[in-house]
């Protein structure tokens, strides 16, 4: 089963990549963009057909390795086509 994990910096943490991207976009004429935050997208293929089990595996992997929970938030998604 496919599981997606979206990892983003917490709002209170400065995002230098996002800031640089926002500045570059402004220089390219994108005046309507008011801010940019950069994160990570991770896809896991979990050997189960049980969505709850897949979610739990993804949560444990995120807590132990994939996300720095002091500085980052993570969201787990199971696509509809999974």
N, C-alpha and C positions, 0 to 999 in steps of 0.2 A: 504494500500500500504506500502510495506517495504521500509525504508530509512536507509542508513548507514551513519554514521558520523565517520570520522577518525580525531582524535585530536592529535597534536604533539606539542612539545615545539618549540618555535621560535628558529631559528639557533643561535641567540645571547645569548640564555639562556643555562647555563650549565646543562647537563643531568647526574646526578650522577648515576642513575640506568643504563643508557646506558653505562657509563664509566665502572661501575663494571661488567656488562655483557660482555663488550668487553675484559676486563682484564681476566675474567674467560674463555672466548672462546680462547684467546691466550694461556692460561695455558693448555687448552685441545688440543692444536696443530693446531688450526684454524689460520694459519699465513696469509691467503689471505684476511681475514676480516679486513678492515682498520678503521672501526668505527661502532658504534651501537647507535641508538636513540630509546628510548622507548616511546610509545604513548598509546592512548586508542581507542578502537573500540566500537561503540555504535550502536545498531539496534533499530529503532523505528518502530512501526506499527501504521500508520496514517490512520484514518478513512476517506479515500477519494480515488477516482480513478483518480484524476487529478494530474499529476506529478508536475505541477507548484505549486499547493496548498500544496502538500506534501513537496516539497523543501522549501517553505516559512515557513511552520510549523517547519521544522527541523532547518532552519536558525534562527528563533526566539528563539527556545529552546536552541540552541547553544549559542546565544548571551546573553540570560538571565540567563542560569544556567549551561549548560553542559561544556562550555569552558571558561577558564579564558583568555579573549581576550587580556589582557595586556601581558601575557606570552606565550599564545598558539595560534596556527593556527588551523583551522578546515576545513575539506573538506567534502562536502555532495555528496553522490552517491545514485543513484536509480538503483538497479540491473536490468539487462535486463529482468529477469524473474518476475519482480514486476508487 
